[in-house]
Amino acid sequence: MGRGGISDFVAALGLMLAFEGLCLAAFPAVWRRALRMMLRAPETPMRIAGLVAGAIGVLLVFLVRY
């Protein structure tokens, strides 16, 4: 398939799932507390944080790949 493509997406998805799964297994109480806080948080700051995290992720992938 060459550079990029669906294989990179699947690899990134697998890495994300592995990382999150290990964190959840190691710190379940912290995750539960964070989820409770997120349920009470207003949507706008969460949207902004999500957009910033997504932009940083895209930038990191771009820097690593090119």
C-alpha positions in Angstrom: 0.0 0.0 0.0 3.0 2.3 0.3 3.2 5.3 2.6 0.1 6.4 4.6 -3.3 5.0 3.8 -5.5 2.9 5.8 -2.7 0.9 7.4 -1.4 4.0 9.2 -5.0 4.7 10.4 -5.4 1.1 11.7 -2.0 1.3 13.4 -2.8 4.6 15.1 -6.2 3.3 16.2 -4.6 0.2 17.6 -2.0 2.2 19.5 -4.7 4.5 20.9 -6.8 1.5 22.1 -3.7 -0.2 23.6 -2.7 3.0 25.5 -6.2 3.8 26.7 -6.8 0.2 27.7 -3.6 0.0 29.7 -4.4 3.3 31.5 -7.9 2.1 32.3 -6.6 -1.2 33.7 -4.0 0.5 35.7 -6.0 3.5 37.1 -9.8 2.6 37.0 -10.6 5.0 39.9 -9.0 7.9 38.2 -11.0 7.2 35.0 -14.2 7.0 36.9 -13.5 10.3 38.6 -12.6 11.9 35.3 -15.8 10.7 33.7 -17.9 12.1 36.5 -16.2 15.4 36.1 -16.7 15.4 32.3 -20.5 14.7 32.8 -20.8 17.8 34.8 -18.6 20.0 32.6 -20.1 22.5 30.1 -20.0 21.4 26.5 -18.1 24.4 25.0 -14.9 23.9 26.9 -15.0 20.2 26.1 -15.5 20.9 22.4 -12.5 23.3 22.5 -10.4 20.8 24.3 -11.4 18.1 21.7 -10.5 20.4 18.8 -7.2 21.3 20.3 -6.3 17.7 21.0 -7.3 16.7 17.5 -5.2 19.5 16.0 -2.2 18.5 18.1 -2.7 14.9 17.0 -2.8 15.8 13.3 0.2 18.0 13.7 2.2 15.2 15.4 1.3 12.7 12.7 2.3 15.3 10.0 5.6 16.0 11.7 6.4 12.3 12.1 5.3 11.3 8.5 6.9 14.2 6.6 
